[in-house]
Amino acid sequence: MGWTKRRATTSKGKDPDDFPALKKRKSQLEEAAVEHHVPKQLVVNWDQTAIHYIPVSNYTMDERGASNINVARIDDKREFTAVLAGAADETFLPPQLIVEGLTKRCHPKLRPGVIWPENWDVTHNKKHWSNEDSMIRYFQNVLLPYRSRVVEAANLPKDQKMVCLFDVFCGQWTKRCKKFLGENNIIAIQVPANCTDKLQPMDLSINKPLKTVMKDRFQTWYNEQEN
């Protein structure tokens, strides 16, 4: 009938012209780890990702050859932000979840008998977006406790350096954030703009599978309600 499965039209950032810069940034990470004798447990990458409460597919049916593909409800903003992190030894740090609201009453209600894991950081703000305040909270409630556990377990010096790789999101590169990291022996290395698909491990290996699992779980739950 002239129709086919099509992916929604999306915009994509341009790749950087200076690809040697990508290699240089990778070298900075490796050199910092070697220079400061940083174990793999303390080489950490984190990334913010938006997760829909009700998953939306990027695909629809449209005419063959159509240049602009629209998908109903793909712009649905009923979502929350998750800050996910992993270390180079494949250890996952507790997540930070940011929901929309002004008080704890806005936090998702769990099933009876189910509670949030104690080391998860569940918080809220007006727009459910990661910002400077939520990142400072993340450092205090997730990153530093994790660093302390590793230092104690491995009998490392109290001033042991930690290396963190993250992208150019402005909320985590403020003077306040950089000062906090520096004062706590954390070396920050930046993924250049438009390079997360090449240098951001969480974006490459964790974010999409997580969203796929959540989508599958939602579909299973929805089918159960219908039956």
C-alpha positions in Angstrom: 0.0 0.0 0.0 3.0 2.3 -0.2 3.6 2.5 3.5 6.6 1.3 5.5 8.0 1.3 9.0 9.8 4.6 9.6 11.8 6.2 12.4 10.8 9.7 13.6 12.7 12.6 12.2 15.3 13.8 14.7 18.1 16.4 14.7 21.6 15.3 15.2 24.6 17.3 16.3 27.5 17.7 14.0 30.6 15.6 14.6 33.6 17.7 15.6 36.1 18.5 12.8 39.1 17.9 15.1 39.0 14.2 15.6 42.6 14.2 17.1 40.9 16.1 20.1 39.0 12.9 20.8 42.2 10.9 21.0 43.8 13.6 23.2 40.9 13.5 25.7 41.1 9.7 26.0 44.9 10.1 26.6 44.2 12.6 29.4 42.0 10.1 31.1 44.6 7.4 30.9 47.5 9.7 31.9 45.6 11.0 34.9 44.9 7.5 36.1 48.5 6.4 35.8 50.0 9.6 37.2 47.9 9.5 40.4 47.8 5.7 40.7 44.1 5.6 40.4 42.6 2.1 40.6 39.8 1.2 38.1 37.2 1.4 40.9 37.9 5.1 41.1 37.7 5.9 37.4 34.1 6.8 37.0 31.8 8.0 34.2 28.3 9.4 34.8 25.6 10.6 32.5 22.1 12.1 32.8 19.3 10.5 30.9 15.6 11.3 30.7 13.3 8.3 31.3 9.6 8.4 30.3 7.0 7.1 32.8 5.1 5.8 29.7 7.6 4.7 27.1 7.2 6.1 23.5 8.4 4.4 20.4 10.5 6.3 17.8 8.9 4.3 15.0 5.6 4.7 13.1 4.1 3.8 9.7 4.4 6.4 7.0 4.5 6.7 3.2 7.7 5.5 1.5 9.9 8.5 0.6 8.4 10.9 3.2 11.0 13.4 4.4 9.4 14.5 7.7 8.3 11.7 10.0 6.2 12.6 13.0 5.3 10.2 15.8 2.3 10.9 18.1 3.2 11.7 21.7 7.0 11.5 21.1 7.3 14.9 22.7 5.5 13.7 25.9 7.5 15.2 28.8 6.1 13.0 31.5 9.4 11.8 32.6 12.1 11.9 35.3 15.9 12.3 35.1 18.3 9.6 36.1 22.0 10.2 36.8 23.7 6.9 36.2 27.4 6.1 36.8 29.8 3.2 36.4 33.4 2.6 37.3 36.1 1.2 35.0 36.0 -2.1 36.9 32.3 -2.5 35.9 31.0 -1.5 39.3 27.7 0.5 39.1 27.2 3.4 41.5 23.8 4.0 43.1 21.6 6.2 40.8 20.2 9.6 41.5 16.5 10.0 40.4 15.1 13.5 40.0 11.3 13.8 39.7 9.1 16.9 39.1 7.7 18.6 42.2 8.3 20.9 45.1 8.1 18.4 48.1 8.6 14.7 48.8 4.9 14.1 48.2 5.7 14.2 44.5 8.0 11.1 44.8 6.6 8.0 43.0 4.6 5.7 45.3 5.9 2.2 45.4 3.9 -1.0 45.9 3.1 -2.0 49.5 6.2 -3.5 51.1 8.6 -2.1 48.6 11.0 0.7 49.5 13.7 2.6 47.7 17.2 1.1 48.2 18.9 3.0 51.0 21.8 4.2 49.0 19.7 5.5 46.1 19.3 9.3 45.9 15.7 10.1 45.1 15.1 13.8 45.0 13.0 16.5 43.2 12.9 19.9 41.7 10.5 22.2 39.8 11.4 20.8 36.3 12.9 17.4 37.2 16.1 18.4 35.4 19.6 17.9 36.6 21.1 21.3 37.6 23.9 22.6 39.8 22.1 22.0 43.1 21.2 18.4 42.1 24.7 17.7 41.0 26.2 19.0 44.3 23.7 16.7 46.0 24.8 13.8 43.8 28.4 14.4 44.7 27.6 14.5 48.4 25.1 11.6 48.5 26.5 9.2 45.9 30.0 10.0 44.6 31.8 10.8 47.8 30.3 7.9 49.8 31.3 5.5 47.0 34.8 6.9 47.0 35.0 6.5 50.8 33.9 2.9 50.6 36.5 2.1 47.9 39.3 3.9 49.8 38.5 2.1 53.0 38.1 -1.3 51.4 41.4 -1.1 49.5 43.3 0.6 52.3 44.1 3.6 50.1 45.4 7.0 51.3 42.7 9.4 52.4 43.7 11.9 49.7 43.6 9.3 47.0 42.7 10.8 43.7 39.5 9.9 41.7 39.1 10.5 38.0 35.6 11.3 36.6 34.6 11.6 33.0 31.4 13.4 32.1 30.0 15.6 29.3 29.6 19.3 28.7 26.2 19.7 30.4 26.5 23.2 32.0 24.9 22.2 35.4 28.0 20.2 36.3 30.7 22.5 35.0 29.8 25.5 37.2 32.5 27.1 39.4 30.8 25.7 42.5 30.8 22.1 41.1 34.4 22.3 39.9 35.5 23.7 43.3 33.7 20.9 45.1 35.3 18.2 43.0 38.7 19.8 43.3 38.5 20.1 47.1 37.6 16.4 47.3 40.5 15.1 45.2 38.4 14.4 42.1 39.9 15.1 38.7 37.3 16.1 36.2 37.7 15.3 32.5 35.3 16.6 29.9 33.8 14.8 27.0 33.8 17.3 24.1 30.5 18.5 22.7 28.8 16.1 20.2 31.2 13.3 21.2 29.1 11.4 23.7 28.4 8.7 21.1 32.2 8.1 21.0 33.6 8.8 24.4 30.7 8.5 26.9 30.6 4.9 28.2 27.2 5.3 30.0 25.6 6.7 26.9 27.0 3.9 24.7 26.4 0.9 26.9 23.9 1.5 29.7 21.3 4.2 29.0 19.6 2.6 25.9 19.5 -1.0 27.4 18.0 0.5 30.6 15.2 2.2 28.7 14.6 -0.9 26.7 14.1 -3.0 29.9 11.8 -0.3 31.3 9.8 -0.3 28.1 9.4 -4.1 28.2 8.4 -4.0 31.9 5.8 -1.3 31.2 4.3 -3.3 28.3 4.1 -6.4 30.5 2.4 -4.4 33.3 0.0 -2.8 30.8 -1.0 -6.2 29.3 -1.6 -7.5 32.8 -4.0 -4.6 33.5 -5.9 -5.2 30.2 -6.3 -8.9 31.0 
